[in-house]
Amino acid sequence: MEYVNPPGGTKTWIENNHSAKIRSFITEEEQYTQKEKMQNSRLEAVLSYYKVMTSNIYAEDLRENFPKTTELTMPVFFGASQDFVCRAYMNKATVERMCKHATIHVYNTGHWVQFQAKDELNQNLFAWIQAAQGNTK
C-alpha cells in the first residue's frame, strides 16, 4: 500500500517500473480479456472515474445539477470490500441514509469482490434479486 495511498505514490510506482503480481483468482481467460480491452480502449474510459474524483469537475457538477432525489425507494444492493483504498465505511452510511430498501454486504476481500468472493457474492445477489421480485421461498 506504500505506492497507492500517499500522494505521488502511483507516480513513483510507474517511474520505478514496478509491476503487480497477478493474483490467483484472476484466470488466464480474464487476464487476456482485460489486456485486450485495455489495449483497444486506450484506458480513457477506465480512468474517467479517477479523473472526475481528483478534479473539481464533480463539485462543479453537483452545484449545477444537485440531485432532486435524496432517497431511493427501489431495492438497492450495495456490496463492499475491506479494500485499503475504497473503504466500505466511506459509502455504507450514505447508502443506509439514502436507500430506503438497501441490502448491504461487506465482504472480507480486497478491491475485487467479484473475483475474490464470487460464490458468496453470487449467492447474495441471487437472494437479493429473488427478494426484490417477491419470489422468496
C-alpha positions, 0 to 999 in steps of 0.5 A: 500500500506504500505506492497507492495511498500517499500522494505521488505514490502511483507516480513513483510506482510507474517511474520505478517500473514496478509491476503487480503480481497477478493474483490467483483468482484472476484466470488466464481467460480474464487476464487476456480479456482485460489486456485486450480491452485495455489495449483497444480502449486506450484506458480513457474510459477506465480512468474517467472515474479517477479523473472526475474524483481528483478534479473539481469537475464533480463539485462543479457538477453537483452545484449545477445539477444537485440531485432532486432525489435524496432517497431511493425507494427501489431495492438497492444492493450495495456490496463492499470490500475491506479494500485499503483504498475504497473503504466500505465505511466511506459509502455504507452510511450514505447508502443506509441514509439514502436507500430506503430498501438497501441490502448491504454486504461487506465482504472480507476481500480486497478491491475485487469482490467479484473475483475474490468472493464470487460464490458468496457474492453470487449467492447474495445477489441471487437472494437479493434479486429473488427478494426484490421480485417477491419470489422468496421461498 
